[in-house]
Amino acid sequence: MGMVLQLLPTLALTHARAHSRICISHYSATAKGLQSISAAAKSTNRVNTKHRVFIFFLPLLLLFISLFLYFCNSSIMISFMTQMSTDYYKFGPYKIDPKEVFYSTSLSYALVNLRPVVPVCPRREVKRFAELTADETSDLWLAAQKIGSRLESHHKATSLTLTIQDGPQAGQTVPHVHIHILPRKGGDFENNDEIYDAIDVKEKELKQKLDLDKERKDRSIEEMTREADEYRLLFL
């Protein structure tokens, strides 16, 4: 019995130490668990932050993609790429600087030269309307339709005159098919038939201006470039 009493303090101390180690072990495990939870929470917060950033920028990304696809499929992009790869445009025997061209497709183009009259031409050098292919004819008139509507709005006009002088006896001075587009307003001519005389005059002026291409005594290349830039904005 005395022996047992002597061992009690030792057993109590051993038990206390064991209990202490267990508590420390539990505390350590708890601390590690809390650290893991905290790390997971931080990771989740980072994920949530990234998710929120992604959600915020997603509409902008979709808008950018939509605009990119729109311009890739629009005549503006075609026009821009064509001008980048074209040294000049053929207009009968004349060379047209791309800076004077404000609209173009793979088959047609429109240039500034006789403001407010705008010539729309096939890219291929074609003298007579009957010599155009079906695709060229369709593209030429679709281009004229689109350009005419934009010019009418731009000049605050109310009508359009579209004419073709098909051959020299019809008044054609440059042997290359082209449609004249002229925005019209009420009272612009006292007699409406005077428009055809005016177009004849413009047609003659066209050849004269092209003959003076190097000197540009009537209109500078800078002036026509500014006009072409102004018209290009109508198709954005």
Backbone hydrogen bonds in HBPLUS format (Angstrom, degrees):
<---DONOR---> <-ACCEPTOR-->    atom                        ^
c    i                          cat <-CA-CA->   ^        H-A-AA   ^      H-
h    n   atom  resd res      DA  || num        DHA   H-A  angle D-A-AA Bond
n    s   type  num  typ     dist DA aas  dist angle  dist       angle   num
A0004-VAL N   A0001-MET O   3.10 MM   3  5.13 118.2  2.50  94.6 109.1     1
A0005-LEU N   A0001-MET O   2.99 MM   4  6.34 159.1  2.03 151.5 157.0     2
A0006-GLN N   A0002-GLY O   2.95 MM   4  6.18 147.4  2.06 140.5 149.4     3
A0007-LEU N   A0003-MET O   3.07 MM   4  6.36 140.4  2.23 139.1 149.5     4
A0007-LEU N   A0004-VAL O   3.03 MM   3  5.06 122.2  2.38  93.8 108.7     5
A0008-LEU N   A0004-VAL O   3.03 MM   4  6.24 129.1  2.29 145.6 158.9     6
A0011-LEU N   A0007-LEU O   2.90 MM   4  6.15 162.0  1.93 161.4 167.2     7
A0012-ALA N   A0008-LEU O   2.82 MM   4  5.98 160.9  1.85 156.7 162.3     8
A0013-LEU N   A0009-PRO O   2.91 MM   4  6.09 157.3  1.96 145.8 151.8     9
A0014-THR N   A0010-THR O   2.89 MM   4  6.13 158.3  1.94 147.5 153.9    10
A0015-HIS N   A0011-LEU O   2.85 MM   4  6.02 160.2  1.89 149.2 154.7    11
A0016-ALA N   A0012-ALA O   2.86 MM   4  6.06 155.2  1.92 145.5 152.7    12
A0017-ARG N   A0013-LEU O   2.90 MM   4  6.14 159.9  1.94 149.4 154.6    13
A0018-ALA N   A0014-THR O   2.93 MM   4  6.16 159.7  1.97 148.6 154.4    14
A0019-HIS N   A0015-HIS O   2.83 MM   4  6.03 159.8  1.87 149.6 155.5    15
A0020-SER N   A0016-ALA O   2.81 MM   4  6.00 149.8  1.90 144.4 153.5    16
A0021-ARG N   A0017-ARG O   2.87 MM   4  6.17 157.3  1.92 149.4 155.1    17
A0022-ILE N   A0018-ALA O   2.95 MM   4  6.23 154.9  2.02 146.7 153.7    18
A0023-CYS N   A0019-HIS O   2.87 MM   4  6.16 158.0  1.92 147.6 153.5    19
A0024-ILE N   A0020-SER O   2.79 MM   4  6.06 163.5  1.82 153.5 158.3    20
A0025-SER N   A0021-ARG O   2.79 MM   4  5.95 155.8  1.85 144.4 152.0    21
A0026-HIS N   A0022-ILE O   2.77 MM   4  6.06 157.1  1.82 148.7 155.1    22
A0027-TYR N   A0023-CYS O   2.74 MM   4  5.98 156.3  1.79 150.2 157.5    23
A0028-SER N   A0024-ILE O   2.74 MM   4  5.94 159.9  1.78 150.4 156.3    24
A0029-ALA N   A0025-SER O   2.86 MM   4  6.09 157.7  1.91 146.5 153.0    25
A0030-THR N   A0026-HIS O   2.77 MM   4  5.96 155.0  1.83 144.1 152.0    26
A0031-ALA N   A0027-TYR O   2.71 MM   4  5.95 159.1  1.75 151.3 157.2    27
A0032-LYS N   A0028-SER O   2.86 MM   4  6.08 161.9  1.89 148.3 153.5    28
A0033-GLY N   A0029-ALA O   2.80 MM   4  6.00 150.9  1.88 143.3 152.3    29
A0034-LEU N   A0030-THR O   2.79 MM   4  6.10 155.7  1.85 149.6 156.2    30
A0035-GLN N   A0031-ALA O   2.80 MM   4  6.08 155.3  1.86 148.8 156.2    31
A0036-SER N   A0032-LYS O   2.83 MM   4  6.07 154.4  1.90 145.8 152.9    32
A0037-ILE N   A0033-GLY O   2.84 MM   4  6.12 156.9  1.89 148.3 154.9    33
A0038-SER N   A0034-LEU O   2.78 MM   4  5.99 157.7  1.83 147.6 154.3    34
A0039-ALA N   A0035-GLN O   2.78 MM   4  6.01 160.2  1.82 148.9 154.5    35
A0040-ALA N   A0036-SER O   2.81 MM   4  6.00 157.5  1.86 146.7 153.5    36
A0041-ALA N   A0037-ILE O   2.78 MM   4  6.01 151.3  1.86 144.8 153.4    37
A0042-LYS N   A0038-SER O   2.83 MM   4  6.14 159.6  1.87 150.8 156.1    38
A0043-SER N   A0039-ALA O   2.81 MM   4  6.04 160.0  1.85 148.4 154.5    39
A0044-THR N   A0040-ALA O   2.75 MM   4  5.97 154.5  1.82 145.1 152.7    40
A0045-ASN N   A0041-ALA O   2.77 MM   4  6.05 152.5  1.84 147.4 155.6    41
A0046-ARG N   A0042-LYS O   2.82 MM   4  6.15 155.2  1.88 149.5 156.2    42
A0047-VAL N   A0043-SER O   2.88 MM   4  6.17 157.9  1.93 147.8 154.1    43
A0048-ASN N   A0044-THR O   2.71 MM   4  5.97 159.9  1.75 149.9 156.2    44
A0049-THR N   A0045-ASN O   2.74 MM   4  5.95 154.2  1.80 147.5 154.9    45
A0050-LYS N   A0046-ARG O   2.89 MM   4  6.13 164.3  1.92 149.9 154.1    46
A0051-HIS N   A0047-VAL O   2.78 MM   4  5.99 151.6  1.86 146.2 155.3    47
A0052-ARG N   A0048-ASN O   2.78 MM   4  6.05 155.0  1.84 147.5 154.0    48
A0053-VAL N   A0049-THR O   2.88 MM   4  6.17 158.8  1.93 151.2 157.1    49
A0054-PHE N   A0050-LYS O   2.85 MM   4  6.05 158.9  1.89 147.3 153.5    50
A0055-ILE N   A0051-HIS O   2.82 MM   4  6.06 161.3  1.86 150.6 155.8    51
A0056-PHE N   A0052-ARG O   2.89 MM   4  6.07 148.8  1.99 143.2 151.9    52
A0057-PHE N   A0053-VAL O   2.97 MM   4  6.22 158.3  2.01 151.6 156.5    53
A0058-LEU N   A0054-PHE O   2.84 MM   4  5.80 130.4  2.09 146.6 159.5    54
A0061-LEU N   A0057-PHE O   2.87 MM   4  6.13 154.6  1.94 155.5 163.6    55
A0062-LEU N   A0058-LEU O   2.88 MM   4  6.15 161.3  1.92 157.0 161.8    56
A0063-LEU N   A0059-PRO O   2.85 MM   4  6.04 152.3  1.92 144.2 152.2    57
A0064-PHE N   A0060-LEU O   2.90 MM   4  6.12 159.2  1.95 146.8 152.2    58
A0065-ILE N   A0061-LEU O   2.93 MM   4  6.20 161.7  1.97 151.0 155.9    59
A0066-SER N   A0062-LEU O   2.89 MM   4  6.06 157.9  1.94 146.2 152.5    60
A0067-LEU N   A0063-LEU O   2.90 MM   4  6.15 162.9  1.92 153.6 157.7    61
A0068-PHE N   A0064-PHE O   2.86 MM   4  6.05 156.9  1.91 148.6 155.8    62
A0069-LEU N   A0065-ILE O   2.88 MM   4  6.10 164.2  1.90 152.6 156.2    63
A0070-TYR N   A0066-SER O   2.86 MM   4  6.05 152.9  1.94 145.0 153.4    64
A0071-PHE N   A0067-LEU O   2.93 MM   4  6.15 168.3  1.95 153.4 155.2    65
A0072-CYS N   A0068-PHE O   2.89 MM   4  6.04 147.9  2.00 145.0 154.9    66
A0073-ASN N   A0069-LEU O   3.13 MM   4  6.26 138.8  2.31 139.3 148.2    67
A0073-ASN N   A0070-TYR O   3.17 MM   3  5.34 131.5  2.42  97.3 109.7    68
A0074-SER N   A0071-PHE O   3.33 MM   3  4.89 154.7  2.40  91.4  98.8    69
A0078-ILE N   A0074-SER O   3.25 MM   4  6.60 163.1  2.28 145.7 150.5    70
A0079-SER N   A0075-SER O   2.69 MM   4  5.81 158.2  1.74 144.8 151.5    71
A0080-PHE N   A0076-ILE O   2.76 MM   4  5.99 161.0  1.80 150.1 155.5    72
A0081-MET N   A0077-MET O   2.86 MM   4  6.02 173.4  1.86 156.2 157.6    73
A0082-THR N   A0078-ILE O   2.86 MM   4  5.93 153.5  1.93 146.0 154.2    74
A0083-GLN N   A0079-SER O   2.93 MM   4  6.14 161.0  1.97 150.7 155.2    75
A0084-MET N   A0080-PHE O   3.01 MM   4  6.25 149.9  2.11 145.9 154.6    76
A0085-SER N   A0081-MET O   3.18 MM   4  6.40 137.6  2.37 138.8 148.6    77
A0085-SER N   A0082-THR O   3.08 MM   3  5.23 130.2  2.34  97.8 110.8    78
A0086-THR N   A0082-THR O   2.91 MM   4  5.91 107.7  2.45 141.8 160.2    79
A0086-THR N   A0083-GLN O   3.39 MM   3  5.01 159.1  2.44  94.3 100.4    80
A0089-TYR N   A0096-ILE O   2.90 MM   7  4.84 161.8  1.93 137.6 143.7    81
A0096-ILE N   A0089-TYR O   2.71 MM   7  4.84 166.3  1.73 149.7 153.8    82
A0091-PHE N   A0094-TYR O   2.97 MM   3  5.13 161.7  2.00 148.3 148.1    83
A0094-TYR N   A0091-PHE O   3.05 MM   3  5.13 159.3  2.10 122.1 122.8    84
A0100-GLU N   A0097-ASP O   2.88 MM   3  5.64 160.7  1.91 125.6 131.2    85
A0101-VAL N   A0098-PRO O   3.06 MM   3  5.14 157.7  2.12 104.7 111.8    86
A0112-VAL N   A0100-GLU O   2.94 MM  12  5.63 153.7  2.01 155.3 163.3    87
A0102-PHE N   A0110-ALA O   3.14 MM   8  6.20 142.6  2.28 148.7 159.9    88
A0110-ALA N   A0103-TYR O   2.84 MM   7  5.30 150.6  1.92 155.7 154.7    89
A0105-THR N   A0108-SER O   2.80 MM   3  5.21 163.6  1.83 148.8 149.4    90
A0123-ARG N   A0107-LEU O   2.71 MM  16  5.26 166.5  1.72 134.7 134.6    91
A0109-TYR N   A0121-CYS O   2.89 MM  12  5.51 148.8  1.99 156.0 163.4    92
A0121-CYS N   A0109-TYR O   2.81 MM  12  5.51 164.9  1.84 170.6 172.5    93
A0111-LEU N   A0119-PRO O   3.28 MM   8  6.09 155.5  2.35 163.8 170.5    94
A0117-VAL N   A0114-LEU O   2.75 MM   3  5.19 134.6  1.96 141.1 130.3    95
A0118-VAL N   A0181-ILE O   2.96 MM  63  5.12 159.9  2.00 142.0 148.5    96
A0181-ILE N   A0118-VAL O   2.92 MM  63  5.12 145.7  2.04 135.0 146.1    97
A0120-VAL N   A0179-ILE O   2.90 MM  59  5.08 149.4  1.99 137.7 147.9    98
A0179-ILE N   A0120-VAL O   2.84 MM  59  5.08 159.0  1.89 145.9 149.9    99
A0177-VAL N   A0126-VAL O   2.70 MM  51  5.89 159.3  1.75 168.6 171.1   100
A0131-GLU N   A0128-ARG O   3.00 MM   3  5.49 153.3  2.08 112.6 121.0   101
A0132-LEU N   A0129-PHE O   3.18 MM   3  5.70 167.8  2.19 115.8 119.5   102
A0137-THR N   A0133-THR O   2.88 MM   4  6.10 160.7  1.92 152.5 157.8   103
A0138-SER N   A0134-ALA O   2.98 MM   4  6.15 167.4  2.00 150.1 153.4   104
A0139-ASP N   A0135-ASP O   2.92 MM   4  6.02 167.6  1.93 149.4 153.4   105
A0140-LEU N   A0136-GLU O   2.86 MM   4  5.88 157.3  1.91 146.3 152.8   106
A0141-TRP N   A0137-THR O   3.15 MM   4  6.35 165.4  2.18 151.5 154.0   107
A0142-LEU N   A0138-SER O   2.96 MM   4  6.12 154.9  2.03 149.9 157.7   108
A0143-ALA N   A0139-ASP O   2.88 MM   4  5.99 154.3  1.95 144.6 151.7   109
A0144-ALA N   A0140-LEU O   2.95 MM   4  6.20 155.5  2.01 141.6 148.8   110
A0145-GLN N   A0141-TRP O   2.86 MM   4  6.02 152.9  1.93 142.6 149.8   111
A0146-LYS N   A0142-LEU O   3.04 MM   4  6.25 164.0  2.06 147.7 151.2   112
A0147-ILE N   A0143-ALA O   2.85 MM   4  5.99 172.8  1.86 158.6 161.1   113
A0148-GLY N   A0144-ALA O   2.83 MM   4  5.71 159.2  1.87 142.0 149.0   114
A0149-SER N   A0145-GLN O   3.19 MM   4  6.32 160.9  2.23 144.6 148.6   115
A0150-ARG N   A0146-LYS O   3.27 MM   4  6.52 157.5  2.33 146.6 152.3   116
A0151-LEU N   A0147-ILE O   2.90 MM   4  6.11 163.2  1.92 158.6 163.6   117
A0152-GLU N   A0148-GLY O   2.91 MM   4  6.01 158.3  1.96 149.6 155.6   118
A0153-SER N   A0149-SER O   3.25 MM   4  6.38 159.9  2.29 139.4 144.0   119
A0154-HIS N   A0150-ARG O   2.88 MM   4  6.04 160.1  1.92 147.6 154.1   120
A0155-HIS N   A0151-LEU O   2.89 MM   4  5.97 161.5  1.92 153.6 156.5   121
A0157-ALA N   A0152-GLU O   2.83 MM   5  4.90 159.1  1.87 153.9 155.9   122
A0156-LYS N   A0153-SER O   3.12 MM   3  4.94 156.0  2.18  99.7 106.3   123
A0158-THR N   A0184-ARG O   2.85 MM  26  6.04 162.1  1.88 165.6 171.1   124
A0159-SER N   A0184-ARG O   3.21 MM  25  4.83 144.9  2.34 136.5 134.1   125
A0184-ARG N   A0159-SER O   2.77 MM  25  4.83 163.4  1.79 136.6 132.7   126
A0161-THR N   A0182-LEU O   2.94 MM  21  5.15 153.1  2.02 140.1 149.0   127
A0182-LEU N   A0161-THR O   2.94 MM  21  5.15 152.1  2.01 148.6 156.5   128
A0163-THR N   A0180-HIS O   3.08 MM  17  5.19 150.6  2.17 135.3 144.5   129
A0180-HIS N   A0163-THR O   2.79 MM  17  5.19 165.6  1.81 158.5 160.6   130
A0170-ALA N   A0167-GLY O   3.03 MM   3  5.41 146.6  2.14 109.4 119.6   131
A0172-GLN N   A0167-GLY O   3.15 MM   5  5.29 156.3  2.21 139.6 132.8   132
A0171-GLY N   A0168-PRO O   3.01 MM   3  5.14 159.8  2.06 106.3 111.7   133
A0176-HIS N   A0174-VAL O   2.62 MM   2  5.59 138.8  1.78 114.0  99.5   134
A0188-ASP N   A0185-LYS O   3.19 MM   3  5.60 153.8  2.26 137.3 132.5   135
A0194-GLU N   A0191-ASN O   2.84 MM   3  5.56 159.8  1.89 124.0 130.9   136
A0195-ILE N   A0192-ASN O   3.12 MM   3  5.91 168.3  2.13 120.1 123.8   137
A0196-TYR N   A0193-ASP O   3.18 MM   3  5.91 147.9  2.29 116.5 121.8   138
A0198-ALA N   A0194-GLU O   2.96 MM   4  6.27 156.7  2.01 151.0 158.2   139
A0199-ILE N   A0195-ILE O   2.86 MM   4  6.15 148.2  1.96 144.3 153.0   140
A0200-ASP N   A0196-TYR O   2.98 MM   4  6.20 151.1  2.07 139.6 147.3   141
A0201-VAL N   A0197-ASP O   2.97 MM   4  6.29 154.0  2.04 146.2 153.0   142
A0202-LYS N   A0198-ALA O   2.90 MM   4  6.21 156.8  1.95 145.8 152.5   143
A0203-GLU N   A0199-ILE O   2.80 MM   4  6.01 149.9  1.89 147.4 155.7   144
A0204-LYS N   A0200-ASP O   3.09 MM   4  6.39 155.0  2.15 146.5 152.0   145
A0205-GLU N   A0201-VAL O   2.91 MM   4  6.19 154.4  1.97 147.6 155.7   146
A0206-LEU N   A0202-LYS O   2.82 MM   4  6.02 142.6  1.96 142.7 153.0   147
A0207-LYS N   A0203-GLU O   3.40 MM   4  6.79 157.1  2.46 146.5 148.6   148
A0208-GLN N   A0204-LYS O   3.12 MM   4  6.41 163.5  2.15 148.6 153.6   149
A0209-LYS N   A0205-GLU O   2.79 MM   4  5.97 158.2  1.84 153.3 158.9   150
A0210-LEU N   A0206-LEU O   2.96 MM   4  6.18 154.0  2.03 148.2 155.7   151
A0211-ASP N   A0207-LYS O   2.83 MM   4  6.05 150.7  1.92 148.4 156.8   152
A0212-LEU N   A0208-GLN O   3.07 MM   4  6.30 134.0  2.29 136.2 148.1   153
A0213-ASP N   A0210-LEU O   3.11 MM   3  4.82 150.9  2.20 107.9 107.0   154
A0215-GLU N   A0212-LEU O   3.05 MM   3  5.49 118.3  2.45 108.8 123.7   155
A0216-ARG N   A0212-LEU O   2.73 MM   4  5.62 170.6  1.74 177.5 179.0   156
A0224-MET N   A0220-SER O   3.12 MM   4  6.49 162.2  2.15 151.4 155.4   157
A0225-THR N   A0221-ILE O   2.85 MM   4  5.95 147.2  1.96 142.0 151.7   158
A0226-ARG N   A0222-GLU O   3.00 MM   4  6.23 156.4  2.06 145.5 150.8   159
A0227-GLU N   A0223-GLU O   3.06 MM   4  6.37 153.3  2.14 143.0 150.5   160
A0228-ALA N   A0224-MET O   2.85 MM   4  6.07 158.2  1.90 146.9 152.8   161
A0229-ASP N   A0225-THR O   2.87 MM   4  6.10 158.5  1.92 149.8 155.7   162
A0230-GLU N   A0226-ARG O   2.93 MM   4  6.15 151.0  2.02 142.9 151.0   163
A0231-TYR N   A0227-GLU O   2.97 MM   4  6.29 154.5  2.03 149.4 155.7   164
A0232-ARG N   A0228-ALA O   2.89 MM   4  6.11 149.1  1.98 148.4 157.3   165
A0234-LEU N   A0231-TYR O   2.97 MM   3  5.40 150.4  2.06 109.8 118.8   166
A0235-PHE N   A0232-ARG O   3.03 MM   3  5.68 164.7  2.05 119.3 124.1   167
A0236-LEU N   A0233-LEU O   3.44 MM   3  5.45 172.6  2.44 106.7 107.2   168
